[in-house]
Amino acid sequence: MKKYENMMEAFVEGELQVMRSSLGCCTCEQCLNDVAAHALNHLPPRYVVTPAGGAISKADTMRIQHLTDVRTALIQAAQVVKENPRH
Ligand SMILES: [Zn+2]
């Protein structure tokens, strides 16, 4: 059973849902997945050990610290996907 995860994935997915309408690229599932994957490739992974059934207590702190980086990466990723859509 996996006991760790990359918190950056949750941040990117969360911000993507918030920003999707303002990114200016296609919002089909394929394109949004491409944006998320591209952004994650340009962001540092943040692996944490997940307590069984417990919430990640540092999540909110992390979120604030890296929000700007996540948004910048998503905007850049959306630009790439917009220019090279795979759908
Ligand atoms: Zn699309």
PDB file of the backbone (N, CA, C, O) and the ligand in Angstrom, with CONECT records:
HET     ZN  A 101       1
ATOM      1  N   MET A   1       0.846  -1.204   0.000  1.00  0.00           N
ATOM      2  CA  MET A   1       0.000   0.000   0.000  1.00  0.00           C
ATOM      3  C   MET A   1       0.879   1.251   0.000  1.00  0.00           C
ATOM      4  O   MET A   1       1.800   1.384   0.807  1.00  0.00           O
ATOM      5  N   LYS A   2       0.584   2.130  -0.891  1.00  0.00           N
ATOM      6  CA  LYS A   2       1.371   3.355  -0.994  1.00  0.00           C
ATOM      7  C   LYS A   2       1.090   4.261   0.196  1.00  0.00           C
ATOM      8  O   LYS A   2      -0.063   4.507   0.552  1.00  0.00           O
ATOM      9  N   LYS A   3       2.165   4.752   0.802  1.00  0.00           N
ATOM     10  CA  LYS A   3       1.980   5.608   1.975  1.00  0.00           C
ATOM     11  C   LYS A   3       2.565   6.997   1.769  1.00  0.00           C
ATOM     12  O   LYS A   3       2.840   7.727   2.721  1.00  0.00           O
ATOM     13  N   TYR A   4       2.740   7.328   0.540  1.00  0.00           N
ATOM     14  CA  TYR A   4       3.267   8.661   0.266  1.00  0.00           C
ATOM     15  C   TYR A   4       2.629   9.181  -1.010  1.00  0.00           C
ATOM     16  O   TYR A   4       2.150   8.410  -1.841  1.00  0.00           O
ATOM     17  N   GLU A   5       2.629  10.470  -1.149  1.00  0.00           N
ATOM     18  CA  GLU A   5       2.099  11.037  -2.377  1.00  0.00           C
ATOM     19  C   GLU A   5       2.737  12.390  -2.653  1.00  0.00           C
ATOM     20  O   GLU A   5       3.291  13.029  -1.759  1.00  0.00           O
ATOM     21  N   ASN A   6       2.649  12.809  -3.895  1.00  0.00           N
ATOM     22  CA  ASN A   6       3.166  14.096  -4.311  1.00  0.00           C
ATOM     23  C   ASN A   6       2.065  15.139  -4.101  1.00  0.00           C
ATOM     24  O   ASN A   6       1.099  15.209  -4.861  1.00  0.00           O
ATOM     25  N   MET A   7       2.235  15.938  -3.064  1.00  0.00           N
ATOM     26  CA  MET A   7       1.208  16.939  -2.762  1.00  0.00           C
ATOM     27  C   MET A   7       1.040  17.946  -3.893  1.00  0.00           C
ATOM     28  O   MET A   7      -0.026  18.539  -4.058  1.00  0.00           O
ATOM     29  N   MET A   8       2.100  18.131  -4.666  1.00  0.00           N
ATOM     30  CA  MET A   8       2.024  19.104  -5.755  1.00  0.00           C
ATOM     31  C   MET A   8       0.917  18.731  -6.747  1.00  0.00           C
ATOM     32  O   MET A   8       0.321  19.607  -7.374  1.00  0.00           O
ATOM     33  N   GLU A   9       0.645  17.437  -6.884  1.00  0.00           N
ATOM     34  CA  GLU A   9      -0.420  17.005  -7.795  1.00  0.00           C
ATOM     35  C   GLU A   9      -1.765  17.582  -7.362  1.00  0.00           C
ATOM     36  O   GLU A   9      -2.534  18.078  -8.184  1.00  0.00           O
ATOM     37  N   ALA A  10      -2.034  17.510  -6.071  1.00  0.00           N
ATOM     38  CA  ALA A  10      -3.303  18.024  -5.555  1.00  0.00           C
ATOM     39  C   ALA A  10      -3.378  19.541  -5.724  1.00  0.00           C
ATOM     40  O   ALA A  10      -4.437  20.083  -6.039  1.00  0.00           O
ATOM     41  N   PHE A  11      -2.251  20.222  -5.513  1.00  0.00           N
ATOM     42  CA  PHE A  11      -2.243  21.682  -5.669  1.00  0.00           C
ATOM     43  C   PHE A  11      -2.520  22.060  -7.115  1.00  0.00           C
ATOM     44  O   PHE A  11      -3.329  22.944  -7.398  1.00  0.00           O
ATOM     45  N   VAL A  12      -1.841  21.383  -8.017  1.00  0.00           N
ATOM     46  CA  VAL A  12      -1.999  21.690  -9.438  1.00  0.00           C
ATOM     47  C   VAL A  12      -3.432  21.411  -9.891  1.00  0.00           C
ATOM     48  O   VAL A  12      -4.034  22.216 -10.602  1.00  0.00           O
ATOM     49  N   GLU A  13      -3.969  20.272  -9.477  1.00  0.00           N
ATOM     50  CA  GLU A  13      -5.337  19.930  -9.864  1.00  0.00           C
ATOM     51  C   GLU A  13      -6.343  20.918  -9.293  1.00  0.00           C
ATOM     52  O   GLU A  13      -7.307  21.293  -9.961  1.00  0.00           O
ATOM     53  N   GLY A  14      -6.115  21.334  -8.058  1.00  0.00           N
ATOM     54  CA  GLY A  14      -7.011  22.295  -7.434  1.00  0.00           C
ATOM     55  C   GLY A  14      -6.979  23.641  -8.132  1.00  0.00           C
ATOM     56  O   GLY A  14      -8.021  24.227  -8.424  1.00  0.00           O
ATOM     57  N   GLU A  15      -5.774  24.124  -8.397  1.00  0.00           N
ATOM     58  CA  GLU A  15      -5.639  25.418  -9.066  1.00  0.00           C
ATOM     59  C   GLU A  15      -6.154  25.358 -10.497  1.00  0.00           C
ATOM     60  O   GLU A  15      -6.705  26.331 -11.012  1.00  0.00           O
ATOM     61  N   LEU A  16      -5.970  24.211 -11.130  1.00  0.00           N
ATOM     62  CA  LEU A  16      -6.444  24.053 -12.508  1.00  0.00           C
ATOM     63  C   LEU A  16      -7.968  24.213 -12.564  1.00  0.00           C
ATOM     64  O   LEU A  16      -8.499  24.838 -13.482  1.00  0.00           O
ATOM     65  N   GLN A  17      -8.653  23.651 -11.590  1.00  0.00           N
ATOM     66  CA  GLN A  17     -10.108  23.777 -11.552  1.00  0.00           C
ATOM     67  C   GLN A  17     -10.520  25.230 -11.346  1.00  0.00           C
ATOM     68  O   GLN A  17     -11.512  25.691 -11.911  1.00  0.00           O
ATOM     69  N   VAL A  18      -9.744  25.949 -10.528  1.00  0.00           N
ATOM     70  CA  VAL A  18     -10.053  27.360 -10.258  1.00  0.00           C
ATOM     71  C   VAL A  18      -9.761  28.222 -11.482  1.00  0.00           C
ATOM     72  O   VAL A  18     -10.517  29.141 -11.801  1.00  0.00           O
ATOM     73  N   MET A  19      -8.660  27.919 -12.164  1.00  0.00           N
ATOM     74  CA  MET A  19      -8.177  28.790 -13.239  1.00  0.00           C
ATOM     75  C   MET A  19      -8.635  28.385 -14.642  1.00  0.00           C
ATOM     76  O   MET A  19      -8.428  29.131 -15.599  1.00  0.00           O
ATOM     77  N   ARG A  20      -9.246  27.230 -14.767  1.00  0.00           N
ATOM     78  CA  ARG A  20      -9.522  26.662 -16.092  1.00  0.00           C
ATOM     79  C   ARG A  20     -10.230  27.626 -17.052  1.00  0.00           C
ATOM     80  O   ARG A  20      -9.942  27.646 -18.248  1.00  0.00           O
ATOM     81  N   SER A  21     -11.156  28.420 -16.513  1.00  0.00           N
ATOM     82  CA  SER A  21     -11.900  29.310 -17.396  1.00  0.00           C
ATOM     83  C   SER A  21     -11.095  30.538 -17.814  1.00  0.00           C
ATOM     84  O   SER A  21     -11.460  31.222 -18.770  1.00  0.00           O
ATOM     85  N   SER A  22     -10.005  30.818 -17.105  1.00  0.00           N
ATOM     86  CA  SER A  22      -9.218  32.005 -17.423  1.00  0.00           C
ATOM     87  C   SER A  22      -7.900  31.675 -18.095  1.00  0.00           C
ATOM     88  O   SER A  22      -7.103  32.573 -18.369  1.00  0.00           O
ATOM     89  N   LEU A  23      -7.658  30.390 -18.366  1.00  0.00           N
ATOM     90  CA  LEU A  23      -6.381  29.999 -18.960  1.00  0.00           C
ATOM     91  C   LEU A  23      -6.329  30.270 -20.463  1.00  0.00           C
ATOM     92  O   LEU A  23      -5.250  30.413 -21.039  1.00  0.00           O
ATOM     93  N   GLY A  24      -7.492  30.339 -21.086  1.00  0.00           N
ATOM     94  CA  GLY A  24      -7.520  30.660 -22.503  1.00  0.00           C
ATOM     95  C   GLY A  24      -7.227  29.485 -23.422  1.00  0.00           C
ATOM     96  O   GLY A  24      -7.082  29.674 -24.629  1.00  0.00           O
ATOM     97  N   CYS A  25      -7.138  28.291 -22.885  1.00  0.00           N
ATOM     98  CA  CYS A  25      -6.932  27.118 -23.732  1.00  0.00           C
ATOM     99  C   CYS A  25      -8.177  26.237 -23.666  1.00  0.00           C
ATOM    100  O   CYS A  25      -9.078  26.457 -22.857  1.00  0.00           O
ATOM    101  N   CYS A  26      -8.196  25.245 -24.532  1.00  0.00           N
ATOM    102  CA  CYS A  26      -9.318  24.305 -24.556  1.00  0.00           C
ATOM    103  C   CYS A  26      -9.451  23.638 -23.185  1.00  0.00           C
ATOM    104  O   CYS A  26      -8.451  23.345 -22.530  1.00  0.00           O
ATOM    105  N   THR A  27     -10.699  23.400 -22.758  1.00  0.00           N
ATOM    106  CA  THR A  27     -10.890  22.807 -21.436  1.00  0.00           C
ATOM    107  C   THR A  27     -11.466  21.395 -21.518  1.00  0.00           C
ATOM    108  O   THR A  27     -12.136  20.933 -20.594  1.00  0.00           O
ATOM    109  N   CYS A  28     -11.192  20.706 -22.650  1.00  0.00           N
ATOM    110  CA  CYS A  28     -11.615  19.307 -22.715  1.00  0.00           C
ATOM    111  C   CYS A  28     -10.703  18.489 -21.798  1.00  0.00           C
ATOM    112  O   CYS A  28      -9.648  18.965 -21.380  1.00  0.00           O
ATOM    113  N   GLU A  29     -11.111  17.269 -21.491  1.00  0.00           N
ATOM    114  CA  GLU A  29     -10.365  16.471 -20.528  1.00  0.00           C
ATOM    115  C   GLU A  29      -8.918  16.240 -20.964  1.00  0.00           C
ATOM    116  O   GLU A  29      -7.988  16.317 -20.160  1.00  0.00           O
ATOM    117  N   GLN A  30      -8.755  15.956 -22.248  1.00  0.00           N
ATOM    118  CA  GLN A  30      -7.407  15.720 -22.778  1.00  0.00           C
ATOM    119  C   GLN A  30      -6.501  16.934 -22.550  1.00  0.00           C
ATOM    120  O   GLN A  30      -5.374  16.797 -22.076  1.00  0.00           O
ATOM    121  N   CYS A  31      -7.001  18.103 -22.888  1.00  0.00           N
ATOM    122  CA  CYS A  31      -6.190  19.315 -22.769  1.00  0.00           C
ATOM    123  C   CYS A  31      -5.902  19.663 -21.311  1.00  0.00           C
ATOM    124  O   CYS A  31      -4.789  20.071 -20.981  1.00  0.00           O
ATOM    125  N   LEU A  32      -6.890  19.506 -20.442  1.00  0.00           N
ATOM    126  CA  LEU A  32      -6.667  19.808 -19.030  1.00  0.00           C
ATOM    127  C   LEU A  32      -5.652  18.847 -18.427  1.00  0.00           C
ATOM    128  O   LEU A  32      -4.835  19.244 -17.596  1.00  0.00           O
ATOM    129  N   ASN A  33      -5.702  17.592 -18.840  1.00  0.00           N
ATOM    130  CA  ASN A  33      -4.714  16.629 -18.365  1.00  0.00           C
ATOM    131  C   ASN A  33      -3.325  16.999 -18.875  1.00  0.00           C
ATOM    132  O   ASN A  33      -2.335  16.884 -18.152  1.00  0.00           O
ATOM    133  N   ASP A  34      -3.264  17.444 -20.127  1.00  0.00           N
ATOM    134  CA  ASP A  34      -1.983  17.863 -20.686  1.00  0.00           C
ATOM    135  C   ASP A  34      -1.424  19.073 -19.938  1.00  0.00           C
ATOM    136  O   ASP A  34      -0.225  19.145 -19.666  1.00  0.00           O
ATOM    137  N   VAL A  35      -2.301  20.021 -19.608  1.00  0.00           N
ATOM    138  CA  VAL A  35      -1.873  21.205 -18.860  1.00  0.00           C
ATOM    139  C   VAL A  35      -1.337  20.786 -17.490  1.00  0.00           C
ATOM    140  O   VAL A  35      -0.280  21.251 -17.064  1.00  0.00           O
ATOM    141  N   ALA A  36      -2.068  19.911 -16.808  1.00  0.00           N
ATOM    142  CA  ALA A  36      -1.650  19.462 -15.483  1.00  0.00           C
ATOM    143  C   ALA A  36      -0.308  18.737 -15.552  1.00  0.00           C
ATOM    144  O   ALA A  36       0.578  18.987 -14.734  1.00  0.00           O
ATOM    145  N   ALA A  37      -0.158  17.847 -16.519  1.00  0.00           N
ATOM    146  CA  ALA A  37       1.074  17.074 -16.650  1.00  0.00           C
ATOM    147  C   ALA A  37       2.252  17.982 -16.982  1.00  0.00           C
ATOM    148  O   ALA A  37       3.342  17.828 -16.431  1.00  0.00           O
ATOM    149  N   HIS A  38       2.026  18.921 -17.881  1.00  0.00           N
ATOM    150  CA  HIS A  38       3.100  19.835 -18.268  1.00  0.00           C
ATOM    151  C   HIS A  38       3.508  20.708 -17.089  1.00  0.00           C
ATOM    152  O   HIS A  38       4.697  20.923 -16.855  1.00  0.00           O
ATOM    153  N   ALA A  39       2.538  21.204 -16.358  1.00  0.00           N
ATOM    154  CA  ALA A  39       2.835  22.040 -15.192  1.00  0.00           C
ATOM    155  C   ALA A  39       3.605  21.246 -14.141  1.00  0.00           C
ATOM    156  O   ALA A  39       4.560  21.747 -13.547  1.00  0.00           O
ATOM    157  N   LEU A  40       3.177  19.998 -13.919  1.00  0.00           N
ATOM    158  CA  LEU A  40       3.842  19.170 -12.904  1.00  0.00           C
ATOM    159  C   LEU A  40       5.290  18.868 -13.283  1.00  0.00           C
ATOM    160  O   LEU A  40       6.146  18.716 -12.412  1.00  0.00           O
ATOM    161  N   ASN A  41       5.556  18.783 -14.575  1.00  0.00           N
ATOM    162  CA  ASN A  41       6.930  18.538 -15.018  1.00  0.00           C
ATOM    163  C   ASN A  41       7.838  19.735 -14.760  1.00  0.00           C
ATOM    164  O   ASN A  41       9.063  19.611 -14.756  1.00  0.00           O
ATOM    165  N   HIS A  42       7.226  20.890 -14.545  1.00  0.00           N
ATOM    166  CA  HIS A  42       8.015  22.095 -14.312  1.00  0.00           C
ATOM    167  C   HIS A  42       7.947  22.586 -12.869  1.00  0.00           C
ATOM    168  O   HIS A  42       8.429  23.673 -12.549  1.00  0.00           O
ATOM    169  N   LEU A  43       7.352  21.786 -12.017  1.00  0.00           N
ATOM    170  CA  LEU A  43       7.274  22.138 -10.604  1.00  0.00           C
ATOM    171  C   LEU A  43       8.008  21.076  -9.791  1.00  0.00           C
ATOM    172  O   LEU A  43       8.031  19.906 -10.173  1.00  0.00           O
ATOM    173  N   PRO A  44       8.602  21.476  -8.682  1.00  0.00           N
ATOM    174  CA  PRO A  44       9.282  20.480  -7.848  1.00  0.00           C
ATOM    175  C   PRO A  44       8.263  19.559  -7.189  1.00  0.00           C
ATOM    176  O   PRO A  44       7.233  20.031  -6.709  1.00  0.00           O
ATOM    177  N   PRO A  45       8.527  18.268  -7.155  1.00  0.00           N
ATOM    178  CA  PRO A  45       7.610  17.363  -6.455  1.00  0.00           C
ATOM    179  C   PRO A  45       7.665  17.622  -4.952  1.00  0.00           C
ATOM    180  O   PRO A  45       8.707  18.008  -4.422  1.00  0.00           O
ATOM    181  N   ARG A  46       6.567  17.413  -4.284  1.00  0.00           N
ATOM    182  CA  ARG A  46       6.510  17.599  -2.827  1.00  0.00           C
ATOM    183  C   ARG A  46       5.945  16.330  -2.209  1.00  0.00           C
ATOM    184  O   ARG A  46       4.767  16.254  -1.862  1.00  0.00           O
ATOM    185  N   TYR A  47       6.812  15.340  -2.081  1.00  0.00           N
ATOM    186  CA  TYR A  47       6.341  14.070  -1.534  1.00  0.00           C
ATOM    187  C   TYR A  47       6.226  14.130  -0.022  1.00  0.00           C
ATOM    188  O   TYR A  47       7.107  14.635   0.673  1.00  0.00           O
ATOM    189  N   VAL A  48       5.128  13.605   0.458  1.00  0.00           N
ATOM    190  CA  VAL A  48       4.912  13.523   1.904  1.00  0.00           C
ATOM    191  C   VAL A  48       4.406  12.126   2.225  1.00  0.00           C
ATOM    192  O   VAL A  48       3.749  11.477   1.411  1.00  0.00           O
ATOM    193  N   VAL A  49       4.728  11.682   3.430  1.00  0.00           N
ATOM    194  CA  VAL A  49       4.193  10.416   3.894  1.00  0.00           C
ATOM    195  C   VAL A  49       2.805  10.683   4.421  1.00  0.00           C
ATOM    196  O   VAL A  49       2.607  11.562   5.259  1.00  0.00           O
ATOM    197  N   THR A  50       1.856   9.934   3.936  1.00  0.00           N
ATOM    198  CA  THR A  50       0.470  10.150   4.352  1.00  0.00           C
ATOM    199  C   THR A  50       0.114   9.232   5.507  1.00  0.00           C
ATOM    200  O   THR A  50       0.230   8.011   5.393  1.00  0.00           O
ATOM    201  N   PRO A  51      -0.319   9.812   6.619  1.00  0.00           N
ATOM    202  CA  PRO A  51      -0.770   8.989   7.744  1.00  0.00           C
ATOM    203  C   PRO A  51      -2.030   8.240   7.343  1.00  0.00           C
ATOM    204  O   PRO A  51      -2.861   8.778   6.612  1.00  0.00           O
ATOM    205  N   ALA A  52      -2.184   7.009   7.810  1.00  0.00           N
ATOM    206  CA  ALA A  52      -3.347   6.215   7.438  1.00  0.00           C
ATOM    207  C   ALA A  52      -4.634   6.931   7.822  1.00  0.00           C
ATOM    208  O   ALA A  52      -4.899   7.184   8.997  1.00  0.00           O
ATOM    209  N   GLY A  53      -5.414   7.246   6.823  1.00  0.00           N
ATOM    210  CA  GLY A  53      -6.706   7.878   7.065  1.00  0.00           C
ATOM    211  C   GLY A  53      -6.624   9.305   7.557  1.00  0.00           C
ATOM    212  O   GLY A  53      -7.648   9.920   7.856  1.00  0.00           O
ATOM    213  N   GLY A  54      -5.411   9.843   7.646  1.00  0.00           N
ATOM    214  CA  GLY A  54      -5.271  11.191   8.185  1.00  0.00           C
ATOM    215  C   GLY A  54      -5.085  12.235   7.110  1.00  0.00           C
ATOM    216  O   GLY A  54      -4.647  11.934   6.000  1.00  0.00           O
ATOM    217  N   ALA A  55      -5.415  13.442   7.441  1.00  0.00           N
ATOM    218  CA  ALA A  55      -5.231  14.542   6.501  1.00  0.00           C
ATOM    219  C   ALA A  55      -3.781  15.024   6.581  1.00  0.00           C
ATOM    220  O   ALA A  55      -3.110  14.845   7.597  1.00  0.00           O
ATOM    221  N   ILE A  56      -3.322  15.625   5.512  1.00  0.00           N
ATOM    222  CA  ILE A  56      -1.980  16.190   5.489  1.00  0.00           C
ATOM    223  C   ILE A  56      -2.035  17.575   6.114  1.00  0.00           C
ATOM    224  O   ILE A  56      -2.583  18.512   5.534  1.00  0.00           O
ATOM    225  N   SER A  57      -1.463  17.689   7.296  1.00  0.00           N
ATOM    226  CA  SER A  57      -1.629  18.924   8.061  1.00  0.00           C
ATOM    227  C   SER A  57      -0.892  20.117   7.471  1.00  0.00           C
ATOM    228  O   SER A  57      -1.286  21.263   7.689  1.00  0.00           O
ATOM    229  N   LYS A  58       0.178  19.853   6.725  1.00  0.00           N
ATOM    230  CA  LYS A  58       0.954  20.964   6.182  1.00  0.00           C
ATOM    231  C   LYS A  58       0.402  21.465   4.851  1.00  0.00           C
ATOM    232  O   LYS A  58       0.952  22.386   4.247  1.00  0.00           O
ATOM    233  N   ALA A  59      -0.673  20.859   4.409  1.00  0.00           N
ATOM    234  CA  ALA A  59      -1.177  21.161   3.072  1.00  0.00           C
ATOM    235  C   ALA A  59      -1.486  22.642   2.884  1.00  0.00           C
ATOM    236  O   ALA A  59      -1.132  23.230   1.863  1.00  0.00           O
ATOM    237  N   ASP A  60      -2.137  23.233   3.855  1.00  0.00           N
ATOM    238  CA  ASP A  60      -2.540  24.629   3.707  1.00  0.00           C
ATOM    239  C   ASP A  60      -1.328  25.555   3.645  1.00  0.00           C
ATOM    240  O   ASP A  60      -1.300  26.500   2.857  1.00  0.00           O
ATOM    241  N   THR A  61      -0.343  25.281   4.469  1.00  0.00           N
ATOM    242  CA  THR A  61       0.876  26.081   4.461  1.00  0.00           C
ATOM    243  C   THR A  61       1.570  25.972   3.118  1.00  0.00           C
ATOM    244  O   THR A  61       1.959  26.974   2.518  1.00  0.00           O
ATOM    245  N   MET A  62       1.719  24.741   2.657  1.00  0.00           N
ATOM    246  CA  MET A  62       2.341  24.491   1.361  1.00  0.00           C
ATOM    247  C   MET A  62       1.599  25.227   0.251  1.00  0.00           C
ATOM    248  O   MET A  62       2.200  25.816  -0.647  1.00  0.00           O
ATOM    249  N   ARG A  63       0.309  25.172   0.341  1.00  0.00           N
ATOM    250  CA  ARG A  63      -0.530  25.756  -0.693  1.00  0.00           C
ATOM    251  C   ARG A  63      -0.234  27.246  -0.852  1.00  0.00           C
ATOM    252  O   ARG A  63      -0.091  27.754  -1.965  1.00  0.00           O
ATOM    253  N   ILE A  64      -0.148  27.920   0.267  1.00  0.00           N
ATOM    254  CA  ILE A  64       0.109  29.359   0.226  1.00  0.00           C
ATOM    255  C   ILE A  64       1.508  29.642  -0.311  1.00  0.00           C
ATOM    256  O   ILE A  64       1.687  30.536  -1.137  1.00  0.00           O
ATOM    257  N   GLN A  65       2.483  28.898   0.148  1.00  0.00           N
ATOM    258  CA  GLN A  65       3.868  29.141  -0.249  1.00  0.00           C
ATOM    259  C   GLN A  65       4.093  28.938  -1.736  1.00  0.00           C
ATOM    260  O   GLN A  65       4.893  29.640  -2.355  1.00  0.00           O
ATOM    261  N   HIS A  66       3.391  27.986  -2.298  1.00  0.00           N
ATOM    262  CA  HIS A  66       3.684  27.623  -3.683  1.00  0.00           C
ATOM    263  C   HIS A  66       2.610  28.021  -4.685  1.00  0.00           C
ATOM    264  O   HIS A  66       2.675  27.665  -5.861  1.00  0.00           O
ATOM    265  N   LEU A  67       1.638  28.754  -4.206  1.00  0.00           N
ATOM    266  CA  LEU A  67       0.528  29.108  -5.072  1.00  0.00           C
ATOM    267  C   LEU A  67       0.980  29.888  -6.305  1.00  0.00           C
ATOM    268  O   LEU A  67       0.513  29.636  -7.416  1.00  0.00           O
ATOM    269  N   THR A  68       1.882  30.826  -6.100  1.00  0.00           N
ATOM    270  CA  THR A  68       2.349  31.632  -7.227  1.00  0.00           C
ATOM    271  C   THR A  68       3.064  30.773  -8.256  1.00  0.00           C
ATOM    272  O   THR A  68       2.836  30.910  -9.458  1.00  0.00           O
ATOM    273  N   ASP A  69       3.941  29.878  -7.775  1.00  0.00           N
ATOM    274  CA  ASP A  69       4.656  28.995  -8.685  1.00  0.00           C
ATOM    275  C   ASP A  69       3.701  28.111  -9.467  1.00  0.00           C
ATOM    276  O   ASP A  69       3.872  27.898 -10.667  1.00  0.00           O
ATOM    277  N   VAL A  70       2.691  27.599  -8.772  1.00  0.00           N
ATOM    278  CA  VAL A  70       1.721  26.714  -9.412  1.00  0.00           C
ATOM    279  C   VAL A  70       0.955  27.461 -10.497  1.00  0.00           C
ATOM    280  O   VAL A  70       0.754  26.950 -11.599  1.00  0.00           O
ATOM    281  N   ARG A  71       0.536  28.669 -10.170  1.00  0.00           N
ATOM    282  CA  ARG A  71      -0.218  29.454 -11.158  1.00  0.00           C
ATOM    283  C   ARG A  71       0.638  29.797 -12.368  1.00  0.00           C
ATOM    284  O   ARG A  71       0.171  29.715 -13.504  1.00  0.00           O
ATOM    285  N   THR A  72       1.886  30.181 -12.132  1.00  0.00           N
ATOM    286  CA  THR A  72       2.790  30.502 -13.235  1.00  0.00           C
ATOM    287  C   THR A  72       2.983  29.279 -14.121  1.00  0.00           C
ATOM    288  O   THR A  72       2.945  29.381 -15.347  1.00  0.00           O
ATOM    289  N   ALA A  73       3.190  28.126 -13.501  1.00  0.00           N
ATOM    290  CA  ALA A  73       3.408  26.892 -14.264  1.00  0.00           C
ATOM    291  C   ALA A  73       2.160  26.523 -15.071  1.00  0.00           C
ATOM    292  O   ALA A  73       2.269  26.051 -16.203  1.00  0.00           O
ATOM    293  N   LEU A  74       0.987  26.737 -14.495  1.00  0.00           N
ATOM    294  CA  LEU A  74      -0.260  26.414 -15.200  1.00  0.00           C
ATOM    295  C   LEU A  74      -0.482  27.337 -16.390  1.00  0.00           C
ATOM    296  O   LEU A  74      -0.932  26.902 -17.450  1.00  0.00           O
ATOM    297  N   ILE A  75      -0.166  28.605 -16.208  1.00  0.00           N
ATOM    298  CA  ILE A  75      -0.334  29.563 -17.304  1.00  0.00           C
ATOM    299  C   ILE A  75       0.604  29.209 -18.454  1.00  0.00           C
ATOM    300  O   ILE A  75       0.210  29.246 -19.620  1.00  0.00           O
ATOM    301  N   GLN A  76       1.842  28.867 -18.120  1.00  0.00           N
ATOM    302  CA  GLN A  76       2.815  28.491 -19.153  1.00  0.00           C
ATOM    303  C   GLN A  76       2.397  27.183 -19.830  1.00  0.00           C
ATOM    304  O   GLN A  76       2.511  27.037 -21.047  1.00  0.00           O
ATOM    305  N   ALA A  77       1.918  26.248 -19.031  1.00  0.00           N
ATOM    306  CA  ALA A  77       1.493  24.958 -19.569  1.00  0.00           C
ATOM    307  C   ALA A  77       0.296  25.136 -20.505  1.00  0.00           C
ATOM    308  O   ALA A  77       0.217  24.490 -21.550  1.00  0.00           O
ATOM    309  N   ALA A  78      -0.632  26.016 -20.123  1.00  0.00           N
ATOM    310  CA  ALA A  78      -1.816  26.262 -20.945  1.00  0.00           C
ATOM    311  C   ALA A  78      -1.412  26.849 -22.295  1.00  0.00           C
ATOM    312  O   ALA A  78      -2.014  26.548 -23.326  1.00  0.00           O
ATOM    313  N   GLN A  79      -0.386  27.687 -22.268  1.00  0.00           N
ATOM    314  CA  GLN A  79       0.092  28.300 -23.506  1.00  0.00           C
ATOM    315  C   GLN A  79       0.647  27.230 -24.450  1.00  0.00           C
ATOM    316  O   GLN A  79       0.389  27.255 -25.653  1.00  0.00           O
ATOM    317  N   VAL A  80       1.407  26.299 -23.891  1.00  0.00           N
ATOM    318  CA  VAL A  80       1.986  25.220 -24.687  1.00  0.00           C
ATOM    319  C   VAL A  80       0.887  24.340 -25.280  1.00  0.00           C
ATOM    320  O   VAL A  80       0.928  23.990 -26.459  1.00  0.00           O
ATOM    321  N   VAL A  81      -0.096  23.986 -24.446  1.00  0.00           N
ATOM    322  CA  VAL A  81      -1.189  23.124 -24.902  1.00  0.00           C
ATOM    323  C   VAL A  81      -2.042  23.833 -25.952  1.00  0.00           C
ATOM    324  O   VAL A  81      -2.513  23.218 -26.908  1.00  0.00           O
ATOM    325  N   LYS A  82      -2.229  25.127 -25.756  1.00  0.00           N
ATOM    326  CA  LYS A  82      -3.019  25.925 -26.680  1.00  0.00           C
ATOM    327  C   LYS A  82      -2.372  25.921 -28.082  1.00  0.00           C
ATOM    328  O   LYS A  82      -3.060  25.872 -29.102  1.00  0.00           O
ATOM    329  N   GLU A  83      -1.044  25.972 -28.095  1.00  0.00           N
ATOM    330  CA  GLU A  83      -0.321  26.013 -29.363  1.00  0.00           C
ATOM    331  C   GLU A  83      -0.160  24.624 -29.984  1.00  0.00           C
ATOM    332  O   GLU A  83       0.010  24.491 -31.196  1.00  0.00           O
ATOM    333  N   ASN A  84      -0.216  23.597 -29.138  1.00  0.00           N
ATOM    334  CA  ASN A  84      -0.057  22.223 -29.627  1.00  0.00           C
ATOM    335  C   ASN A  84      -1.112  21.304 -29.040  1.00  0.00           C
ATOM    336  O   ASN A  84      -0.783  20.360 -28.322  1.00  0.00           O
ATOM    337  N   PRO A  85      -2.382  21.570 -29.339  1.00  0.00           N
ATOM    338  CA  PRO A  85      -3.443  20.708 -28.778  1.00  0.00           C
ATOM    339  C   PRO A  85      -3.359  19.290 -29.324  1.00  0.00           C
ATOM    340  O   PRO A  85      -3.061  19.080 -30.500  1.00  0.00           O
ATOM    341  N   ARG A  86      -3.626  18.323 -28.456  1.00  0.00           N
ATOM    342  CA  ARG A  86      -3.545  16.908 -28.845  1.00  0.00           C
ATOM    343  C   ARG A  86      -4.921  16.278 -29.036  1.00  0.00           C
ATOM    344  O   ARG A  86      -5.027  15.103 -29.386  1.00  0.00           O
ATOM    345  N   HIS A  87      -5.973  17.060 -28.804  1.00  0.00           N
ATOM    346  CA  HIS A  87      -7.323  16.481 -28.903  1.00  0.00           C
ATOM    347  C   HIS A  87      -7.716  16.305 -30.383  1.00  0.00           C
ATOM    348  O   HIS A  87      -8.814  15.833 -30.677  1.00  0.00           O
TER     349      HIS A  87
HETATM  350 ZN    ZN A 101      -9.039  20.064 -25.992  1.00  0.00          ZN2+
END
